Amino acid sequence: MNILHLLSWFPRPDDPTLGNFCVRMIDALPEDCHSVILSVCDGKDMTKSFEVKEIPGAHHTHVQIYIRPPKVNAIRKLKMLRMYQYGLNYIKIHFFEPDLIHLHVTYPLGQVALLWKKLFGYKYVLTEHWTIYQPQNNDILVGKLKKKIIKIANNAEAIMPVSLDLQRCMEGHGVKNQFKVIYNLVNTDMFKLKPCIDSLQRTDPSRNDMHGVKAKKQMLHISTLRDEAKNFSGILRTIERLRQQRNDFELHVIHDYDAPEFKAFVKEHNLSDCVIFHGKKTSQEVAQAYQDADFFVLFSNFENLPCVIVEAFASGVPVLSTAVGGIAEIVSPERGILIPSGDEDALLQGMNTLLDHSQEYNREAIRDYAIKTFAAQNIGQQIFKVYQKVVKA
């Protein structure tokens, strides 16, 4: 089967992690499913009007079209649309005639998918990750934007939201379609339990480091640190309170973007010995960070189904998280603690509980759940079955 993928969020040179979870889904598809990603973005210092590059991926090819940015926004939109049409023809000549379009995130690329359906009869399916459907964004999803998004979603042959909560939010806005919830995936070969001998040491509360000093327990947080969503400021305020009660922990923070205001808070409140910022890390380094963690903490105001929780589970790590979006669908008492969003007292209590009892969780059972629920091969097969159903219809 030949699938052309349109990604509203896709990795770019200036933002290499944007939409990387969409690419992981594509690479999880079976080998006999041929995938090409098509995207158009602004180029830098271009002398030509546009340039096409073929970028090989793990199990896909990315046809990236760079354009010289027009100065007028309206002209830019028309040029982008024209370049997507050029890209479709390019793929038909150099790769294949698509059997199906897979749209990842409704807007803005859904406008292209919908146009191609009307002009050429291409069917498209939609995988949705976007939090815009959630209640806290009701003041954003209004007017013309809402009409466009709902029309795009309703014209898809099938919708694959990453959580049941997201499906219900979409239905609440008037989306009526065939739904198949397909969770985010994880590479269970990369994200895995710490080697056995270290796991045994970690279950011993009296374990010492190499110098004979009792090791501090490690909390891990990974995010963009965009506070309106991740509420990292709430985590830091709670860490300050926790620091007044105990000194046997560290919070390790891996983040996509710089965080001068949070670093200033840590310095001002003398938390540098227990809050460590690491910046961006490679996937292998992130996997190692999970293995070193006693538990993972997320205090988001809103989410869908965060990949970081799925990665924590694959690493056998319990999770302390707010019960927002689809998180409550996967975090159970056997795998962590759920708390209300914005409740810093509950966050403090949860941190204390897991600092004292994280070693009591069955890490092998947490990982087994991740393998059964989020392993890349399983997710890829679920998506492929949706493709087959749509194409045969």
C-alpha positions in Angstrom: 0.0 0.0 0.0 1.3 3.5 -0.9 0.6 6.2 1.7 1.3 9.9 1.3 1.6 11.6 4.7 0.7 15.3 5.4 2.0 16.5 8.7 0.7 19.7 10.1 3.5 19.4 12.7 6.8 18.2 11.3 10.5 18.4 12.3 12.2 21.4 10.7 15.8 22.6 10.9 14.8 25.3 13.4 12.7 22.9 15.4 13.9 19.3 15.0 11.6 17.8 17.6 8.3 19.3 16.4 5.9 16.5 15.5 8.6 13.8 15.9 5.9 11.5 17.4 4.1 11.7 14.0 7.2 10.5 12.2 7.6 7.7 14.7 4.1 6.5 13.9 4.9 6.5 10.2 8.1 4.5 10.8 6.1 1.9 12.8 4.0 0.9 9.8 4.6 -2.6 8.3 7.4 -2.8 5.7 5.0 -3.4 2.8 3.4 -0.1 3.6 5.3 2.4 1.5 5.4 5.9 3.1 6.3 9.3 1.8 6.0 12.5 3.8 5.4 15.7 1.9 6.1 19.1 3.5 6.7 22.7 2.4 8.5 25.2 4.5 10.5 28.5 4.2 14.1 28.2 3.1 16.9 30.5 4.1 19.1 32.5 1.8 17.5 31.0 -1.3 18.2 32.2 -4.8 15.8 29.9 -6.4 12.0 30.2 -6.0 11.9 26.7 -4.5 14.0 23.6 -4.0 13.1 19.9 -3.5 15.1 17.6 -1.3 14.5 13.9 -0.6 15.4 13.0 3.0 15.6 9.3 3.8 14.0 8.2 7.1 14.0 4.9 8.9 11.0 3.5 6.9 10.0 6.5 4.8 11.2 9.2 2.5 10.6 12.8 3.3 10.0 15.0 0.3 10.8 18.4 1.7 10.1 21.5 -0.5 11.9 24.7 0.5 10.4 28.0 -0.8 11.8 31.5 -0.9 9.4 33.3 1.5 7.2 35.9 -0.2 6.9 39.2 1.8 3.0 39.2 1.5 1.3 36.6 3.7 -1.6 36.1 1.3 0.9 35.4 -1.5 2.7 33.0 0.8 -0.4 30.9 1.4 -1.1 30.6 -2.3 2.6 29.6 -3.0 2.5 27.0 -0.2 -0.7 25.5 -1.7 0.8 25.5 -5.2 4.0 23.8 -3.9 1.9 21.1 -2.2 0.3 20.5 -5.6 3.8 20.4 -7.2 4.9 17.9 -4.5 2.0 15.6 -5.2 2.9 15.5 -8.8 6.5 15.0 -7.9 5.6 12.0 -5.7 3.4 10.5 -8.5 6.4 10.7 -10.9 9.2 9.6 -8.6 7.5 7.3 -6.1 3.9 6.2 -6.6 0.3 7.0 -7.1 -1.0 7.3 -3.5 -3.6 4.8 -2.4 -4.5 6.9 0.6 -3.5 10.2 2.3 -2.7 10.1 6.0 -3.2 13.5 7.6 -1.5 14.0 11.0 -3.1 16.8 13.0 -6.2 18.5 11.4 -4.9 22.0 10.7 -3.5 23.6 8.6 -2.6 20.7 6.3 -6.1 19.3 6.4 -7.0 22.1 3.9 -4.7 20.4 1.4 -6.1 16.9 2.1 -9.7 18.2 1.8 -8.9 20.0 -1.5 -7.3 16.9 -3.0 -10.3 14.9 -2.0 -12.6 17.3 -3.8 -10.4 17.7 -6.9 -8.9 14.2 -7.3 -11.0 11.9 -5.1 -8.2 11.0 -2.7 -9.4 9.5 0.5 -7.7 10.6 3.7 -7.6 9.4 7.3 -6.7 11.6 10.3 -4.5 11.0 13.3 -5.2 13.7 15.9 -2.9 14.8 18.7 -4.1 18.4 19.1 -5.3 19.8 22.5 -7.4 22.5 20.8 -10.6 20.4 21.1 -10.3 20.4 24.9 -12.5 22.6 27.1 -9.8 25.1 28.1 -9.4 26.0 24.4 -13.1 26.7 23.8 -12.3 30.4 23.3 -9.8 29.6 20.5 -11.8 27.0 18.6 -14.5 29.4 17.4 -15.7 31.1 14.2 -14.1 30.4 10.9 -11.3 28.3 12.4 -13.7 25.9 14.1 -15.8 25.6 10.9 -12.6 24.7 8.9 -11.4 22.2 11.4 -14.7 20.4 11.9 -15.2 20.2 8.1 -11.8 18.7 7.6 -12.4 16.2 10.4 -15.8 15.2 9.2 -14.6 14.6 5.7 -11.9 12.1 6.8 -12.7 8.5 6.1 -11.7 7.6 9.7 -10.2 9.4 12.7 -7.5 8.0 14.9 -7.3 10.1 18.1 -4.5 9.3 20.5 -6.9 9.0 23.5 -10.6 8.3 24.2 -10.7 11.6 26.0 -9.7 13.4 22.8 -12.4 11.5 20.8 -15.0 12.7 23.3 -13.7 16.3 23.0 -13.9 16.2 19.2 -17.4 14.8 19.3 -18.4 17.5 21.7 -17.4 20.1 19.0 -19.6 18.4 16.4 -17.2 15.9 14.8 -19.2 12.9 13.6 -17.1 10.2 12.1 -15.7 6.7 12.5 -13.2 6.7 15.4 -10.5 4.3 16.3 -8.4 5.3 19.3 -4.7 4.5 18.7 -2.3 5.5 21.4 1.1 7.1 20.9 3.9 4.5 20.6 7.3 3.9 22.1 10.4 2.2 21.0 10.6 -0.6 23.6 14.1 -1.6 22.3 15.4 1.9 23.2 13.3 2.6 26.3 13.8 -0.3 28.6 14.5 -1.4 32.2 17.9 -0.7 33.7 20.2 -3.8 33.5 19.3 -6.4 36.1 22.2 -5.9 38.5 21.5 -2.1 38.7 17.8 -2.8 39.1 18.5 -4.9 42.2 20.6 -2.1 43.6 17.9 0.4 42.9 15.3 -1.6 44.9 17.5 -1.3 48.0 16.6 1.9 49.9 20.0 1.9 51.5 21.9 1.7 48.2 25.1 3.9 48.2 26.9 5.6 45.4 30.5 4.8 44.5 31.9 7.0 47.3 29.9 5.4 50.0 27.4 8.3 50.3 23.7 7.5 50.2 22.5 8.4 46.7 19.8 11.0 46.3 16.6 9.8 44.7 15.9 11.2 41.2 12.7 12.7 39.9 12.7 13.3 36.1 10.7 15.8 34.1 10.8 16.1 30.3 8.9 18.8 28.4 9.0 21.9 26.4 8.6 23.9 29.7 5.9 26.0 28.1 4.2 27.0 31.3 0.6 27.5 30.1 0.5 23.7 29.3 3.2 22.1 31.4 2.9 24.3 34.6 6.6 23.8 35.3 6.4 26.9 37.6 4.1 24.9 39.8 6.6 22.1 40.0 9.3 24.5 41.0 7.2 26.1 43.7 6.4 22.6 45.1 10.1 21.7 44.9 10.9 24.7 47.1 8.4 23.5 49.7 9.7 19.9 49.4 13.2 21.2 50.0 12.2 22.6 53.3 11.1 19.1 54.4 13.8 16.9 53.1 17.1 16.9 51.2 17.3 13.4 49.7 16.2 14.1 46.1 17.1 15.8 42.8 14.8 16.9 40.1 16.4 16.4 36.6 14.9 18.4 33.8 15.3 17.7 30.1 13.8 20.5 28.0 13.5 21.4 24.3 13.7 25.2 24.8 15.8 27.5 26.9 14.3 28.4 30.3 15.9 31.6 31.7 13.0 32.5 33.9 13.0 29.0 35.6 16.8 29.0 35.9 16.5 32.4 37.6 13.9 31.1 40.0 16.1 28.1 40.9 19.1 30.4 41.6 17.1 33.0 43.5 15.5 30.3 45.8 18.8 28.4 46.3 17.6 25.2 44.6 20.6 24.7 42.4 21.7 21.6 44.4 18.4 19.8 43.8 17.1 21.1 40.4 19.4 20.2 37.5 18.7 21.5 34.0 20.0 19.4 31.1 18.6 21.1 28.0 18.1 19.0 24.9 19.4 15.4 24.9 19.6 12.7 22.3 17.1 9.8 22.3 19.7 7.5 23.8 20.5 10.1 26.5 16.8 10.4 27.3 16.4 6.7 27.6 19.3 6.6 30.1 17.7 9.4 32.1 14.6 7.3 32.5 16.7 4.4 33.7 18.3 6.6 36.3 15.0 8.0 37.6 13.1 6.8 40.6 9.9 8.3 39.2 8.7 10.7 36.5 6.7 13.8 37.3 4.3 15.8 35.0 2.1 18.6 36.3 0.4 19.7 33.1 -2.7 21.8 32.9 -3.8 20.0 29.7 -2.5 17.1 27.6 -3.7 14.4 25.3 -1.5 11.3 25.7 2.0 12.4 26.5 4.8 10.3 24.9 6.9 11.0 28.0 4.6 8.9 30.1 4.6 6.1 27.6 8.4 6.2 27.5 8.5 6.1 31.4 6.3 3.0 31.4 8.5 1.3 28.8 11.5 2.0 31.1 9.6 0.6 34.1 9.3 3.9 35.8 6.3 4.9 37.9 4.6 8.3 37.1 3.2 11.1 39.2 0.9 13.2 36.9 -2.2 15.3 36.7 -5.3 13.5 35.6 -5.8 15.6 32.4 -6.6 14.5 28.8 -6.0 10.8 28.2 -3.5 10.3 31.1 -6.1 8.8 33.4 -6.7 6.1 30.7 -3.2 4.7 31.2 -2.0 5.7 34.7 -3.3 3.3 37.3 -2.3 2.8 41.0 0.0 0.0 39.8 1.8 2.4 37.6 1.8 5.7 39.5 -0.3 8.4 41.1 -2.8 10.8 39.6 -3.6 14.2 41.1 -5.9 17.1 40.1 -4.4 19.8 37.8 -3.0 22.8 39.5 -3.2 21.2 43.0 0.3 21.9 44.4 -0.6 20.4 47.8 -1.4 17.1 46.0 1.8 17.3 44.0 3.8 17.8 47.2 2.1 14.8 48.8 2.7 12.7 45.7 6.4 13.6 45.6 6.8 12.6 49.2 5.0 9.3 48.7 7.0 8.3 45.7 10.3 9.4 47.2 9.5 7.0 50.0 7.9 4.2 48.1 8.8 4.3 44.4 11.0 1.2 44.9 7.9 -0.8 45.8 6.4 -0.6 42.3 6.8 -3.7 40.1 8.9 -2.2 37.3 8.8 -5.3 35.2 4.9 -5.2 35.3 5.0 -1.5 34.3 7.2 -2.3 31.3 5.0 -5.4 30.3 2.0 -3.1 30.2 3.9 -0.7 27.9 4.9 -3.5 25.6 1.4 -4.7 25.2 -0.2 -1.3 24.9 2.3 1.0 23.1 5.0 -1.1 21.3 5.7 0.4 17.9 4.9 -2.8 16.0 1.5 -3.1 17.6 0.6 0.5 16.9 1.8 0.2 13.3 -0.4 -2.8 12.8 -3.5 -1.0 14.2 -3.0 1.9 11.9 -2.5 -0.4 8.9 -5.7 -2.2 9.6 -7.5 1.2 9.4 -5.8 1.8 6.0 -7.0 -1.6 4.7 -10.6 -1.0 5.8 -10.7 2.5 4.2 -9.1 1.4 0.9 -11.3 -1.6 0.5 -14.5 0.4 1.3 
